[in-house]
């Protein structure tokens, strides 16, 4: 079985894991070095490491001094957990529809979602593909509304000569285990606004510093990776991701994941050392995986799959192979699993946030939720396996057409 995702674990990660309790005195220095390396990589003067991507968004909104009742424009096709996350702090998310090919919001869809109560615009570079961040940035400046970039998928992507995450008032990145730079949790805030950075410092400087939560998460994720590599994974996947059980499993998985997520703690020295090592190889990794993406797209030409348009507004980072598929998704997934390929669909990929909010006017997000599939493409899919997977997919697509 070719799993839908793999967790990259290196021998050096194991060494860092066991050394962490003895190197806790180096935490401040190691985190500072990692932040400096990220600032240089992004070309952004202010970078702060925090406990997660969601935590990064929370501190950005707090530093912008948003208040309960303020409206935030968000993509209509994004992670559904964003809705209760924002509502918990009293904000009112307003969904902006996305382009049907790039899966990103556009200048027009964001403009249509603005009201006199809009206090922030949140854009996502979906699956690593840059959105029209220049055009949306001009719109945000015209209306004097802070623009926030969700770059959870997109570390290393560029628009023109600049890295995404540096166009708005602030950008944030995630370092979860399936992200381009994975440090067993954590995230960063990037901003060129010194005053905003000062306010963020006031929010995070007194946080408890401990290595244990990140180490606990590393244990959980290493165990998960061992399970994925097991010969029995195919049987387990058939049970977990069946049409009847997949929604419940995904909800339980995310809830458990939240329990091991590092919550409002200082970023650890263990994470910083892992992150610095991965950051040094990020451009090479992105180039290699983008090449694999293009190769898989080429090998699937002529099938009903319509891959995401990724390069309209810049150079993408790699984060998943997403494609729209006509017809019912469940039979495709079942047939692919019988062929040894684990495909993610519906809420396992992204959510129709407009529907979750009870807001209309976002037909493209609704269509994507019902038609998009994520194909396995990760470091565990070598070129020879890529060829075999493409051949199997062509057979599956022909059979369920």
Secondary structure, 3 states (H helix, E strand, C coil): CECCCCCCCCHHHHHHHHHHHHCHHHHHHHHHHHHHHHHHHHCCCEEEEECCHHHHHHHHHHHCCCCCCCEEEEECEECCHHHHHHHHCCCEEEEECECCCCCCECHHHHHHHCCCCEEEEEEECHHHCCCCHHHHHHHHHHCCCEEEEECCCCCCCEECCEECCCCCCEEEEECCCCCCCCCCCCEEEEECCHHHHHHHHHHHCCCCCCCHHHHHHHHHHHHHHHHHCCCCHHHHHHHHCCCCCHHHHHHHHHHHHHHHCCCCCCCCHHHHHHHHHHHHCHHHHHHHHHHHHHHHHHHCCCCCCEECCCCCCCECCCCCEEEECCCCHHHHHHHHHHCCECCEEHHHCCEEHHHHHCCCCCHHHHHHHHHEEEECCCCCCCHHHHHHHHHHHHHHHHHHC
